[in-house]
Amino acid sequence: MSEQPADIEAARAQVAAWQARMEEIRAAAQVEVLEAWTTPWKNDETVKVKVNARLASNKEFREIMVKTREAKAEWGLSS
């Protein structure tokens, strides 16, 4: 690899920032799901499914997820 350590660190920092934003979006989606809950059937798995469904339709979340995946692959970063 010919990448400079500074470039790799910058890529890691960017990925970390994107991951932090994704967690913010995920947390907001979970709050929305829990506030709008109308059925008595609620457990961790059903909440997770509903949150993931909201995230799948969130354009910003999807774009960040793609950028993060591509950056990790390009720079050989681990999760």
mmJSON file of the N, C-alpha and C atoms, coordinates in Angstrom:
{"data_MODEL":{"atom_site":{
"group_PDB":["ATOM","ATOM","ATOM","ATOM","ATOM","ATOM","ATOM","ATOM","ATOM","ATOM","ATOM","ATOM","ATOM","ATOM","ATOM","ATOM","ATOM","ATOM","ATOM","ATOM","ATOM","ATOM","ATOM","ATOM","ATOM","ATOM","ATOM","ATOM","ATOM","ATOM","ATOM","ATOM","ATOM","ATOM","ATOM","ATOM","ATOM","ATOM","ATOM","ATOM","ATOM","ATOM","ATOM","ATOM","ATOM","ATOM","ATOM","ATOM","ATOM","ATOM","ATOM","ATOM","ATOM","ATOM","ATOM","ATOM","ATOM","ATOM","ATOM","ATOM","ATOM","ATOM","ATOM","ATOM","ATOM","ATOM","ATOM","ATOM","ATOM","ATOM","ATOM","ATOM","ATOM","ATOM","ATOM","ATOM","ATOM","ATOM","ATOM","ATOM","ATOM","ATOM","ATOM","ATOM","ATOM","ATOM","ATOM","ATOM","ATOM","ATOM","ATOM","ATOM","ATOM","ATOM","ATOM","ATOM","ATOM","ATOM","ATOM","ATOM","ATOM","ATOM","ATOM","ATOM","ATOM","ATOM","ATOM","ATOM","ATOM","ATOM","ATOM","ATOM","ATOM","ATOM","ATOM","ATOM","ATOM","ATOM","ATOM","ATOM","ATOM","ATOM","ATOM","ATOM","ATOM","ATOM","ATOM","ATOM","ATOM","ATOM","ATOM","ATOM","ATOM","ATOM","ATOM","ATOM","ATOM","ATOM","ATOM","ATOM","ATOM","ATOM","ATOM","ATOM","ATOM","ATOM","ATOM","ATOM","ATOM","ATOM","ATOM","ATOM","ATOM","ATOM","ATOM","ATOM","ATOM","ATOM","ATOM","ATOM","ATOM","ATOM","ATOM","ATOM","ATOM","ATOM","ATOM","ATOM","ATOM","ATOM","ATOM","ATOM","ATOM","ATOM","ATOM","ATOM","ATOM","ATOM","ATOM","ATOM","ATOM","ATOM","ATOM","ATOM","ATOM","ATOM","ATOM","ATOM","ATOM","ATOM","ATOM","ATOM","ATOM","ATOM","ATOM","ATOM","ATOM","ATOM","ATOM","ATOM","ATOM","ATOM","ATOM","ATOM","ATOM","ATOM","ATOM","ATOM","ATOM","ATOM","ATOM","ATOM","ATOM","ATOM","ATOM","ATOM","ATOM","ATOM","ATOM","ATOM","ATOM","ATOM","ATOM","ATOM","ATOM","ATOM","ATOM","ATOM","ATOM","ATOM","ATOM","ATOM","ATOM","ATOM","ATOM","ATOM","ATOM"],
"id":[1,2,3,4,5,6,7,8,9,10,11,12,13,14,15,16,17,18,19,20,21,22,23,24,25,26,27,28,29,30,31,32,33,34,35,36,37,38,39,40,41,42,43,44,45,46,47,48,49,50,51,52,53,54,55,56,57,58,59,60,61,62,63,64,65,66,67,68,69,70,71,72,73,74,75,76,77,78,79,80,81,82,83,84,85,86,87,88,89,90,91,92,93,94,95,96,97,98,99,100,101,102,103,104,105,106,107,108,109,110,111,112,113,114,115,116,117,118,119,120,121,122,123,124,125,126,127,128,129,130,131,132,133,134,135,136,137,138,139,140,141,142,143,144,145,146,147,148,149,150,151,152,153,154,155,156,157,158,159,160,161,162,163,164,165,166,167,168,169,170,171,172,173,174,175,176,177,178,179,180,181,182,183,184,185,186,187,188,189,190,191,192,193,194,195,196,197,198,199,200,201,202,203,204,205,206,207,208,209,210,211,212,213,214,215,216,217,218,219,220,221,222,223,224,225,226,227,228,229,230,231,232,233,234,235,236,237],
"type_symbol":["N","C","C","N","C","C","N","C","C","N","C","C","N","C","C","N","C","C","N","C","C","N","C","C","N","C","C","N","C","C","N","C","C","N","C","C","N","C","C","N","C","C","N","C","C","N","C","C","N","C","C","N","C","C","N","C","C","N","C","C","N","C","C","N","C","C","N","C","C","N","C","C","N","C","C","N","C","C","N","C","C","N","C","C","N","C","C","N","C","C","N","C","C","N","C","C","N","C","C","N","C","C","N","C","C","N","C","C","N","C","C","N","C","C","N","C","C","N","C","C","N","C","C","N","C","C","N","C","C","N","C","C","N","C","C","N","C","C","N","C","C","N","C","C","N","C","C","N","C","C","N","C","C","N","C","C","N","C","C","N","C","C","N","C","C","N","C","C","N","C","C","N","C","C","N","C","C","N","C","C","N","C","C","N","C","C","N","C","C","N","C","C","N","C","C","N","C","C","N","C","C","N","C","C","N","C","C","N","C","C","N","C","C","N","C","C","N","C","C","N","C","C","N","C","C","N","C","C","N","C","C","N","C","C","N","C","C"],
"label_atom_id":["N","CA","C","N","CA","C","N","CA","C","N","CA","C","N","CA","C","N","CA","C","N","CA","C","N","CA","C","N","CA","C","N","CA","C","N","CA","C","N","CA","C","N","CA","C","N","CA","C","N","CA","C","N","CA","C","N","CA","C","N","CA","C","N","CA","C","N","CA","C","N","CA","C","N","CA","C","N","CA","C","N","CA","C","N","CA","C","N","CA","C","N","CA","C","N","CA","C","N","CA","C","N","CA","C","N","CA","C","N","CA","C","N","CA","C","N","CA","C","N","CA","C","N","CA","C","N","CA","C","N","CA","C","N","CA","C","N","CA","C","N","CA","C","N","CA","C","N","CA","C","N","CA","C","N","CA","C","N","CA","C","N","CA","C","N","CA","C","N","CA","C","N","CA","C","N","CA","C","N","CA","C","N","CA","C","N","CA","C","N","CA","C","N","CA","C","N","CA","C","N","CA","C","N","CA","C","N","CA","C","N","CA","C","N","CA","C","N","CA","C","N","CA","C","N","CA","C","N","CA","C","N","CA","C","N","CA","C","N","CA","C","N","CA","C","N","CA","C","N","CA","C","N","CA","C","N","CA","C","N","CA","C","N","CA","C","N","CA","C","N","CA","C","N","CA","C"],
"label_alt_id":[null,null,null,null,null,null,null,null,null,null,null,null,null,null,null,null,null,null,null,null,null,null,null,null,null,null,null,null,null,null,null,null,null,null,null,null,null,null,null,null,null,null,null,null,null,null,null,null,null,null,null,null,null,null,null,null,null,null,null,null,null,null,null,null,null,null,null,null,null,null,null,null,null,null,null,null,null,null,null,null,null,null,null,null,null,null,null,null,null,null,null,null,null,null,null,null,null,null,null,null,null,null,null,null,null,null,null,null,null,null,null,null,null,null,null,null,null,null,null,null,null,null,null,null,null,null,null,null,null,null,null,null,null,null,null,null,null,null,null,null,null,null,null,null,null,null,null,null,null,null,null,null,null,null,null,null,null,null,null,null,null,null,null,null,null,null,null,null,null,null,null,null,null,null,null,null,null,null,null,null,null,null,null,null,null,null,null,null,null,null,null,null,null,null,null,null,null,null,null,null,null,null,null,null,null,null,null,null,null,null,null,null,null,null,null,null,null,null,null,null,null,null,null,null,null,null,null,null,null,null,null,null,null,null,null,null,null],
"label_comp_id":["MET","MET","MET","SER","SER","SER","GLU","GLU","GLU","GLN","GLN","GLN","PRO","PRO","PRO","ALA","ALA","ALA","ASP","ASP","ASP","ILE","ILE","ILE","GLU","GLU","GLU","ALA","ALA","ALA","ALA","ALA","ALA","ARG","ARG","ARG","ALA","ALA","ALA","GLN","GLN","GLN","VAL","VAL","VAL","ALA","ALA","ALA","ALA","ALA","ALA","TRP","TRP","TRP","GLN","GLN","GLN","ALA","ALA","ALA","ARG","ARG","ARG","MET","MET","MET","GLU","GLU","GLU","GLU","GLU","GLU","ILE","ILE","ILE","ARG","ARG","ARG","ALA","ALA","ALA","ALA","ALA","ALA","ALA","ALA","ALA","GLN","GLN","GLN","VAL","VAL","VAL","GLU","GLU","GLU","VAL","VAL","VAL","LEU","LEU","LEU","GLU","GLU","GLU","ALA","ALA","ALA","TRP","TRP","TRP","THR","THR","THR","THR","THR","THR","PRO","PRO","PRO","TRP","TRP","TRP","LYS","LYS","LYS","ASN","ASN","ASN","ASP","ASP","ASP","GLU","GLU","GLU","THR","THR","THR","VAL","VAL","VAL","LYS","LYS","LYS","VAL","VAL","VAL","LYS","LYS","LYS","VAL","VAL","VAL","ASN","ASN","ASN","ALA","ALA","ALA","ARG","ARG","ARG","LEU","LEU","LEU","ALA","ALA","ALA","SER","SER","SER","ASN","ASN","ASN","LYS","LYS","LYS","GLU","GLU","GLU","PHE","PHE","PHE","ARG","ARG","ARG","GLU","GLU","GLU","ILE","ILE","ILE","MET","MET","MET","VAL","VAL","VAL","LYS","LYS","LYS","THR","THR","THR","ARG","ARG","ARG","GLU","GLU","GLU","ALA","ALA","ALA","LYS","LYS","LYS","ALA","ALA","ALA","GLU","GLU","GLU","TRP","TRP","TRP","GLY","GLY","GLY","LEU","LEU","LEU","SER","SER","SER","SER","SER","SER"],
"label_asym_id":["A","A","A","A","A","A","A","A","A","A","A","A","A","A","A","A","A","A","A","A","A","A","A","A","A","A","A","A","A","A","A","A","A","A","A","A","A","A","A","A","A","A","A","A","A","A","A","A","A","A","A","A","A","A","A","A","A","A","A","A","A","A","A","A","A","A","A","A","A","A","A","A","A","A","A","A","A","A","A","A","A","A","A","A","A","A","A","A","A","A","A","A","A","A","A","A","A","A","A","A","A","A","A","A","A","A","A","A","A","A","A","A","A","A","A","A","A","A","A","A","A","A","A","A","A","A","A","A","A","A","A","A","A","A","A","A","A","A","A","A","A","A","A","A","A","A","A","A","A","A","A","A","A","A","A","A","A","A","A","A","A","A","A","A","A","A","A","A","A","A","A","A","A","A","A","A","A","A","A","A","A","A","A","A","A","A","A","A","A","A","A","A","A","A","A","A","A","A","A","A","A","A","A","A","A","A","A","A","A","A","A","A","A","A","A","A","A","A","A","A","A","A","A","A","A","A","A","A","A","A","A","A","A","A","A","A","A"],
"label_entity_id":["1","1","1","1","1","1","1","1","1","1","1","1","1","1","1","1","1","1","1","1","1","1","1","1","1","1","1","1","1","1","1","1","1","1","1","1","1","1","1","1","1","1","1","1","1","1","1","1","1","1","1","1","1","1","1","1","1","1","1","1","1","1","1","1","1","1","1","1","1","1","1","1","1","1","1","1","1","1","1","1","1","1","1","1","1","1","1","1","1","1","1","1","1","1","1","1","1","1","1","1","1","1","1","1","1","1","1","1","1","1","1","1","1","1","1","1","1","1","1","1","1","1","1","1","1","1","1","1","1","1","1","1","1","1","1","1","1","1","1","1","1","1","1","1","1","1","1","1","1","1","1","1","1","1","1","1","1","1","1","1","1","1","1","1","1","1","1","1","1","1","1","1","1","1","1","1","1","1","1","1","1","1","1","1","1","1","1","1","1","1","1","1","1","1","1","1","1","1","1","1","1","1","1","1","1","1","1","1","1","1","1","1","1","1","1","1","1","1","1","1","1","1","1","1","1","1","1","1","1","1","1","1","1","1","1","1","1"],
"label_seq_id":[1,1,1,2,2,2,3,3,3,4,4,4,5,5,5,6,6,6,7,7,7,8,8,8,9,9,9,10,10,10,11,11,11,12,12,12,13,13,13,14,14,14,15,15,15,16,16,16,17,17,17,18,18,18,19,19,19,20,20,20,21,21,21,22,22,22,23,23,23,24,24,24,25,25,25,26,26,26,27,27,27,28,28,28,29,29,29,30,30,30,31,31,31,32,32,32,33,33,33,34,34,34,35,35,35,36,36,36,37,37,37,38,38,38,39,39,39,40,40,40,41,41,41,42,42,42,43,43,43,44,44,44,45,45,45,46,46,46,47,47,47,48,48,48,49,49,49,50,50,50,51,51,51,52,52,52,53,53,53,54,54,54,55,55,55,56,56,56,57,57,57,58,58,58,59,59,59,60,60,60,61,61,61,62,62,62,63,63,63,64,64,64,65,65,65,66,66,66,67,67,67,68,68,68,69,69,69,70,70,70,71,71,71,72,72,72,73,73,73,74,74,74,75,75,75,76,76,76,77,77,77,78,78,78,79,79,79],
"pdbx_PDB_ins_code":[null,null,null,null,null,null,null,null,null,null,null,null,null,null,null,null,null,null,null,null,null,null,null,null,null,null,null,null,null,null,null,null,null,null,null,null,null,null,null,null,null,null,null,null,null,null,null,null,null,null,null,null,null,null,null,null,null,null,null,null,null,null,null,null,null,null,null,null,null,null,null,null,null,null,null,null,null,null,null,null,null,null,null,null,null,null,null,null,null,null,null,null,null,null,null,null,null,null,null,null,null,null,null,null,null,null,null,null,null,null,null,null,null,null,null,null,null,null,null,null,null,null,null,null,null,null,null,null,null,null,null,null,null,null,null,null,null,null,null,null,null,null,null,null,null,null,null,null,null,null,null,null,null,null,null,null,null,null,null,null,null,null,null,null,null,null,null,null,null,null,null,null,null,null,null,null,null,null,null,null,null,null,null,null,null,null,null,null,null,null,null,null,null,null,null,null,null,null,null,null,null,null,null,null,null,null,null,null,null,null,null,null,null,null,null,null,null,null,null,null,null,null,null,null,null,null,null,null,null,null,null,null,null,null,null,null,null],
"Cartn_x":[0.837,0.0,0.873,0.496,1.268,0.587,-0.52,-1.228,-0.396,-0.466,0.238,-0.559,0.137,-0.588,-1.589,-1.264,-2.185,-3.473,-3.335,-4.516,-5.399,-4.765,-5.51,-6.211,-5.513,-6.126,-7.288,-7.14,-8.237,-9.436,-9.165,-10.253,-10.926,-10.142,-10.728,-11.588,-11.103,-11.869,-13.177,-13.129,-14.343,-15.342,-14.857,-15.734,-16.345,-15.551,-16.065,-17.151,-16.95,-17.96,-19.245,-19.098,-20.281,-21.008,-20.247,-20.872,-21.596,-21.024,-21.678,-22.996,-22.987,-24.218,-25.265,-24.825,-25.761,-26.391,-25.624,-26.175,-27.172,-26.898,-27.862,-29.181,-29.082,-30.287,-31.024,-30.284,-30.888,-31.606,-30.979,-31.585,-32.864,-32.839,-34.037,-35.156,-34.809,-35.813,-36.409,-35.588,-36.094,-37.053,-36.726,-37.626,-38.962,-38.914,-40.156,-40.985,-40.323,-41.028,-41.693,-40.956,-41.501,-42.64,-42.527,-43.594,-44.862,-44.711,-45.87,-46.387,-45.839,-46.212,-47.671,-48.416,-49.85,-50.286,-49.416,-49.813,-49.23,-49.869,-49.332,-48.122,-47.839,-46.745,-45.458,-44.718,-43.475,-42.385,-41.31,-40.105,-38.921,-37.734,-36.531,-36.479,-36.877,-36.815,-37.816,-39.042,-40.027,-39.653,-39.107,-38.643,-37.514,-36.581,-35.445,-35.923,-36.893,-37.43,-38.064,-38.853,-39.505,-38.484,-37.468,-36.423,-35.673,-35.306,-34.591,-35.429,-36.729,-37.609,-37.593,-37.61,-37.532,-36.193,-35.125,-33.797,-33.651,-34.29,-34.219,-34.832,-35.763,-36.391,-35.805,-34.771,-34.135,-32.982,-33.135,-32.152,-30.779,-30.727,-29.442,-28.727,-29.457,-28.856,-28.288,-29.062,-28.592,-27.346,-27.323,-26.159,-24.911,-25.066,-23.926,-23.458,-24.39,-24.025,-23.192,-23.588,-22.845,-21.457,-21.379,-20.081,-19.157,-19.706,-18.907,-18.388,-19.259,-18.869,-17.773,-17.944,-16.967,-15.625,-15.661,-14.42,-13.683,-14.42,-13.78,-13.122,-13.785,-13.226,-12.005,-12.091,-10.989,-9.753,-9.956,-8.829,-8.471,-9.225,-8.936,-9.16,-10.169,-10.473,-11.378,-11.198,-12.088,-13.261,-14.261,-15.495,-15.304],
"Cartn_y":[-1.187,0.0,1.238,2.198,3.427,4.581,4.314,5.366,5.833,7.093,7.685,7.434,7.282,7.088,8.205,9.429,10.544,10.354,9.842,9.586,8.514,7.476,6.384,6.892,7.713,8.269,9.192,9.953,10.821,9.981,8.89,7.991,7.375,6.959,6.398,7.418,8.659,9.716,9.974,9.985,10.213,9.078,7.855,6.697,6.761,7.13,7.241,8.309,9.432,10.489,10.008,9.295,8.753,7.758,6.896,5.909,6.592,7.667,8.406,9.003,9.548,10.115,9.028,7.86,6.747,6.358,6.373,6.036,7.092,8.371,9.43,9.2,8.879,8.626,7.405,6.354,5.14,5.445,6.226,6.573,7.379,8.32,9.119,8.235,7.299,6.378,5.522,5.087,4.267,5.068,6.319,7.167,7.309,7.559,7.684,6.41,5.275,3.987,3.778,4.013,3.788,4.755,6.004,6.975,6.629,6.03,5.717,4.301,3.577,2.178,2.063,1.231,1.123,-0.286,-1.256,-2.626,-3.064,-4.035,-4.529,-5.445,-5.813,-6.736,-5.946,-5.824,-5.068,-5.823,-6.117,-6.657,-6.132,-6.469,-5.94,-6.264,-7.476,-7.887,-7.128,-6.956,-6.241,-4.77,-4.18,-2.794,-2.701,-3.64,-3.64,-3.739,-4.597,-4.761,-3.455,-2.818,-1.568,-0.455,-0.376,0.64,0.395,-0.858,-1.179,-0.852,-1.042,-0.69,0.818,1.589,3.047,3.458,2.823,3.167,2.819,1.749,1.341,2.387,3.156,4.197,5.586,5.655,6.935,7.165,8.137,8.387,8.736,9.61,9.999,8.789,7.964,6.783,5.851,5.599,4.704,5.247,6.557,7.16,7.046,7.324,7.229,5.783,4.844,3.44,3.01,3.451,3.12,3.748,5.03,5.708,5.007,4.618,3.946,2.613,1.848,0.544,0.703,1.668,1.893,2.365,3.251,3.747,2.63,1.797,0.677,-0.269,-0.526,-1.428,-0.8,0.476,1.159,1.259,1.544,1.773,0.532,-0.522,-1.737,-1.581,-0.797,-0.544,-1.644,-1.961,-2.954,-2.245,-2.995,-2.43,-1.742],
"Cartn_z":[0.0,0.0,0.0,-0.823,-0.894,-0.162,0.49,1.205,2.389,2.641,3.763,5.046,6.167,7.429,7.717,7.339,7.57,6.761,5.527,4.705,5.324,5.83,6.464,7.722,8.501,9.717,9.363,8.291,7.852,7.418,6.714,6.298,7.514,8.492,9.732,10.447,10.508,11.169,10.438,9.115,8.331,8.532,8.502,8.718,10.117,11.109,12.477,12.562,11.862,11.859,11.19,10.074,9.402,10.295,10.974,11.864,13.015,13.538,14.617,14.116,12.897,12.332,12.111,11.653,11.469,12.799,13.868,15.189,15.646,15.327,15.655,14.929,13.659,12.864,13.41,13.752,14.309,15.629,16.48,17.772,17.568,16.634,16.351,15.806,14.944,14.396,15.507,16.443,17.544,18.415,18.677,19.46,18.748,17.434,16.658,16.715,16.567,16.593,17.946,19.004,20.343,20.672,20.207,20.457,19.692,18.521,17.682,17.894,18.834,19.033,19.408,18.68,18.947,19.345,19.184,19.499,20.838,21.474,22.746,22.543,21.315,21.024,20.842,21.907,21.822,22.565,21.839,22.454,21.661,22.093,21.437,19.954,19.587,18.178,17.308,17.807,16.991,16.845,17.896,17.809,16.795,16.849,15.922,14.476,14.225,12.867,12.384,13.233,12.845,12.614,13.468,13.304,11.998,11.733,10.497,9.261,9.348,8.235,7.995,9.064,8.922,8.327,8.774,8.271,6.798,6.382,4.973,4.054,4.57,3.747,4.008,4.842,5.147,4.172,3.291,2.232,2.806,3.799,4.378,4.981,5.717,6.338,5.272,4.224,3.157,2.475,2.182,1.532,2.404,3.682,4.595,4.704,4.746,4.84,3.633,2.443,1.224,1.265,1.627,1.711,2.699,3.831,4.862,4.345,3.729,3.184,2.129,1.224,0.172,0.732,1.704,2.306,3.027,3.744,4.434,3.442,2.343,1.339,0.673,0.341,-0.333,0.547,1.803,2.702,3.514,3.378,4.126,5.619,5.969,7.376,7.904,9.159,9.784,10.417,10.804,11.36,12.652],
"occupancy":[1.0,1.0,1.0,1.0,1.0,1.0,1.0,1.0,1.0,1.0,1.0,1.0,1.0,1.0,1.0,1.0,1.0,1.0,1.0,1.0,1.0,1.0,1.0,1.0,1.0,1.0,1.0,1.0,1.0,1.0,1.0,1.0,1.0,1.0,1.0,1.0,1.0,1.0,1.0,1.0,1.0,1.0,1.0,1.0,1.0,1.0,1.0,1.0,1.0,1.0,1.0,1.0,1.0,1.0,1.0,1.0,1.0,1.0,1.0,1.0,1.0,1.0,1.0,1.0,1.0,1.0,1.0,1.0,1.0,1.0,1.0,1.0,1.0,1.0,1.0,1.0,1.0,1.0,1.0,1.0,1.0,1.0,1.0,1.0,1.0,1.0,1.0,1.0,1.0,1.0,1.0,1.0,1.0,1.0,1.0,1.0,1.0,1.0,1.0,1.0,1.0,1.0,1.0,1.0,1.0,1.0,1.0,1.0,1.0,1.0,1.0,1.0,1.0,1.0,1.0,1.0,1.0,1.0,1.0,1.0,1.0,1.0,1.0,1.0,1.0,1.0,1.0,1.0,1.0,1.0,1.0,1.0,1.0,1.0,1.0,1.0,1.0,1.0,1.0,1.0,1.0,1.0,1.0,1.0,1.0,1.0,1.0,1.0,1.0,1.0,1.0,1.0,1.0,1.0,1.0,1.0,1.0,1.0,1.0,1.0,1.0,1.0,1.0,1.0,1.0,1.0,1.0,1.0,1.0,1.0,1.0,1.0,1.0,1.0,1.0,1.0,1.0,1.0,1.0,1.0,1.0,1.0,1.0,1.0,1.0,1.0,1.0,1.0,1.0,1.0,1.0,1.0,1.0,1.0,1.0,1.0,1.0,1.0,1.0,1.0,1.0,1.0,1.0,1.0,1.0,1.0,1.0,1.0,1.0,1.0,1.0,1.0,1.0,1.0,1.0,1.0,1.0,1.0,1.0,1.0,1.0,1.0,1.0,1.0,1.0,1.0,1.0,1.0,1.0,1.0,1.0,1.0,1.0,1.0,1.0,1.0,1.0],
"B_iso_or_equiv":[0.0,0.0,0.0,0.0,0.0,0.0,0.0,0.0,0.0,0.0,0.0,0.0,0.0,0.0,0.0,0.0,0.0,0.0,0.0,0.0,0.0,0.0,0.0,0.0,0.0,0.0,0.0,0.0,0.0,0.0,0.0,0.0,0.0,0.0,0.0,0.0,0.0,0.0,0.0,0.0,0.0,0.0,0.0,0.0,0.0,0.0,0.0,0.0,0.0,0.0,0.0,0.0,0.0,0.0,0.0,0.0,0.0,0.0,0.0,0.0,0.0,0.0,0.0,0.0,0.0,0.0,0.0,0.0,0.0,0.0,0.0,0.0,0.0,0.0,0.0,0.0,0.0,0.0,0.0,0.0,0.0,0.0,0.0,0.0,0.0,0.0,0.0,0.0,0.0,0.0,0.0,0.0,0.0,0.0,0.0,0.0,0.0,0.0,0.0,0.0,0.0,0.0,0.0,0.0,0.0,0.0,0.0,0.0,0.0,0.0,0.0,0.0,0.0,0.0,0.0,0.0,0.0,0.0,0.0,0.0,0.0,0.0,0.0,0.0,0.0,0.0,0.0,0.0,0.0,0.0,0.0,0.0,0.0,0.0,0.0,0.0,0.0,0.0,0.0,0.0,0.0,0.0,0.0,0.0,0.0,0.0,0.0,0.0,0.0,0.0,0.0,0.0,0.0,0.0,0.0,0.0,0.0,0.0,0.0,0.0,0.0,0.0,0.0,0.0,0.0,0.0,0.0,0.0,0.0,0.0,0.0,0.0,0.0,0.0,0.0,0.0,0.0,0.0,0.0,0.0,0.0,0.0,0.0,0.0,0.0,0.0,0.0,0.0,0.0,0.0,0.0,0.0,0.0,0.0,0.0,0.0,0.0,0.0,0.0,0.0,0.0,0.0,0.0,0.0,0.0,0.0,0.0,0.0,0.0,0.0,0.0,0.0,0.0,0.0,0.0,0.0,0.0,0.0,0.0,0.0,0.0,0.0,0.0,0.0,0.0,0.0,0.0,0.0,0.0,0.0,0.0,0.0,0.0,0.0,0.0,0.0,0.0],
"pdbx_formal_charge":[null,null,null,null,null,null,null,null,null,null,null,null,null,null,null,null,null,null,null,null,null,null,null,null,null,null,null,null,null,null,null,null,null,null,null,null,null,null,null,null,null,null,null,null,null,null,null,null,null,null,null,null,null,null,null,null,null,null,null,null,null,null,null,null,null,null,null,null,null,null,null,null,null,null,null,null,null,null,null,null,null,null,null,null,null,null,null,null,null,null,null,null,null,null,null,null,null,null,null,null,null,null,null,null,null,null,null,null,null,null,null,null,null,null,null,null,null,null,null,null,null,null,null,null,null,null,null,null,null,null,null,null,null,null,null,null,null,null,null,null,null,null,null,null,null,null,null,null,null,null,null,null,null,null,null,null,null,null,null,null,null,null,null,null,null,null,null,null,null,null,null,null,null,null,null,null,null,null,null,null,null,null,null,null,null,null,null,null,null,null,null,null,null,null,null,null,null,null,null,null,null,null,null,null,null,null,null,null,null,null,null,null,null,null,null,null,null,null,null,null,null,null,null,null,null,null,null,null,null,null,null,null,null,null,null,null,null],
"auth_seq_id":[1,1,1,2,2,2,3,3,3,4,4,4,5,5,5,6,6,6,7,7,7,8,8,8,9,9,9,10,10,10,11,11,11,12,12,12,13,13,13,14,14,14,15,15,15,16,16,16,17,17,17,18,18,18,19,19,19,20,20,20,21,21,21,22,22,22,23,23,23,24,24,24,25,25,25,26,26,26,27,27,27,28,28,28,29,29,29,30,30,30,31,31,31,32,32,32,33,33,33,34,34,34,35,35,35,36,36,36,37,37,37,38,38,38,39,39,39,40,40,40,41,41,41,42,42,42,43,43,43,44,44,44,45,45,45,46,46,46,47,47,47,48,48,48,49,49,49,50,50,50,51,51,51,52,52,52,53,53,53,54,54,54,55,55,55,56,56,56,57,57,57,58,58,58,59,59,59,60,60,60,61,61,61,62,62,62,63,63,63,64,64,64,65,65,65,66,66,66,67,67,67,68,68,68,69,69,69,70,70,70,71,71,71,72,72,72,73,73,73,74,74,74,75,75,75,76,76,76,77,77,77,78,78,78,79,79,79],
"auth_comp_id":["MET","MET","MET","SER","SER","SER","GLU","GLU","GLU","GLN","GLN","GLN","PRO","PRO","PRO","ALA","ALA","ALA","ASP","ASP","ASP","ILE","ILE","ILE","GLU","GLU","GLU","ALA","ALA","ALA","ALA","ALA","ALA","ARG","ARG","ARG","ALA","ALA","ALA","GLN","GLN","GLN","VAL","VAL","VAL","ALA","ALA","ALA","ALA","ALA","ALA","TRP","TRP","TRP","GLN","GLN","GLN","ALA","ALA","ALA","ARG","ARG","ARG","MET","MET","MET","GLU","GLU","GLU","GLU","GLU","GLU","ILE","ILE","ILE","ARG","ARG","ARG","ALA","ALA","ALA","ALA","ALA","ALA","ALA","ALA","ALA","GLN","GLN","GLN","VAL","VAL","VAL","GLU","GLU","GLU","VAL","VAL","VAL","LEU","LEU","LEU","GLU","GLU","GLU","ALA","ALA","ALA","TRP","TRP","TRP","THR","THR","THR","THR","THR","THR","PRO","PRO","PRO","TRP","TRP","TRP","LYS","LYS","LYS","ASN","ASN","ASN","ASP","ASP","ASP","GLU","GLU","GLU","THR","THR","THR","VAL","VAL","VAL","LYS","LYS","LYS","VAL","VAL","VAL","LYS","LYS","LYS","VAL","VAL","VAL","ASN","ASN","ASN","ALA","ALA","ALA","ARG","ARG","ARG","LEU","LEU","LEU","ALA","ALA","ALA","SER","SER","SER","ASN","ASN","ASN","LYS","LYS","LYS","GLU","GLU","GLU","PHE","PHE","PHE","ARG","ARG","ARG","GLU","GLU","GLU","ILE","ILE","ILE","MET","MET","MET","VAL","VAL","VAL","LYS","LYS","LYS","THR","THR","THR","ARG","ARG","ARG","GLU","GLU","GLU","ALA","ALA","ALA","LYS","LYS","LYS","ALA","ALA","ALA","GLU","GLU","GLU","TRP","TRP","TRP","GLY","GLY","GLY","LEU","LEU","LEU","SER","SER","SER","SER","SER","SER"],
"auth_asym_id":["A","A","A","A","A","A","A","A","A","A","A","A","A","A","A","A","A","A","A","A","A","A","A","A","A","A","A","A","A","A","A","A","A","A","A","A","A","A","A","A","A","A","A","A","A","A","A","A","A","A","A","A","A","A","A","A","A","A","A","A","A","A","A","A","A","A","A","A","A","A","A","A","A","A","A","A","A","A","A","A","A","A","A","A","A","A","A","A","A","A","A","A","A","A","A","A","A","A","A","A","A","A","A","A","A","A","A","A","A","A","A","A","A","A","A","A","A","A","A","A","A","A","A","A","A","A","A","A","A","A","A","A","A","A","A","A","A","A","A","A","A","A","A","A","A","A","A","A","A","A","A","A","A","A","A","A","A","A","A","A","A","A","A","A","A","A","A","A","A","A","A","A","A","A","A","A","A","A","A","A","A","A","A","A","A","A","A","A","A","A","A","A","A","A","A","A","A","A","A","A","A","A","A","A","A","A","A","A","A","A","A","A","A","A","A","A","A","A","A","A","A","A","A","A","A","A","A","A","A","A","A","A","A","A","A","A","A"],
"auth_atom_id":["N","CA","C","N","CA","C","N","CA","C","N","CA","C","N","CA","C","N","CA","C","N","CA","C","N","CA","C","N","CA","C","N","CA","C","N","CA","C","N","CA","C","N","CA","C","N","CA","C","N","CA","C","N","CA","C","N","CA","C","N","CA","C","N","CA","C","N","CA","C","N","CA","C","N","CA","C","N","CA","C","N","CA","C","N","CA","C","N","CA","C","N","CA","C","N","CA","C","N","CA","C","N","CA","C","N","CA","C","N","CA","C","N","CA","C","N","CA","C","N","CA","C","N","CA","C","N","CA","C","N","CA","C","N","CA","C","N","CA","C","N","CA","C","N","CA","C","N","CA","C","N","CA","C","N","CA","C","N","CA","C","N","CA","C","N","CA","C","N","CA","C","N","CA","C","N","CA","C","N","CA","C","N","CA","C","N","CA","C","N","CA","C","N","CA","C","N","CA","C","N","CA","C","N","CA","C","N","CA","C","N","CA","C","N","CA","C","N","CA","C","N","CA","C","N","CA","C","N","CA","C","N","CA","C","N","CA","C","N","CA","C","N","CA","C","N","CA","C","N","CA","C","N","CA","C","N","CA","C","N","CA","C","N","CA","C","N","CA","C","N","CA","C","N","CA","C"],
"pdbx_PDB_model_num":[1,1,1,1,1,1,1,1,1,1,1,1,1,1,1,1,1,1,1,1,1,1,1,1,1,1,1,1,1,1,1,1,1,1,1,1,1,1,1,1,1,1,1,1,1,1,1,1,1,1,1,1,1,1,1,1,1,1,1,1,1,1,1,1,1,1,1,1,1,1,1,1,1,1,1,1,1,1,1,1,1,1,1,1,1,1,1,1,1,1,1,1,1,1,1,1,1,1,1,1,1,1,1,1,1,1,1,1,1,1,1,1,1,1,1,1,1,1,1,1,1,1,1,1,1,1,1,1,1,1,1,1,1,1,1,1,1,1,1,1,1,1,1,1,1,1,1,1,1,1,1,1,1,1,1,1,1,1,1,1,1,1,1,1,1,1,1,1,1,1,1,1,1,1,1,1,1,1,1,1,1,1,1,1,1,1,1,1,1,1,1,1,1,1,1,1,1,1,1,1,1,1,1,1,1,1,1,1,1,1,1,1,1,1,1,1,1,1,1,1,1,1,1,1,1,1,1,1,1,1,1,1,1,1,1,1,1]
}}}
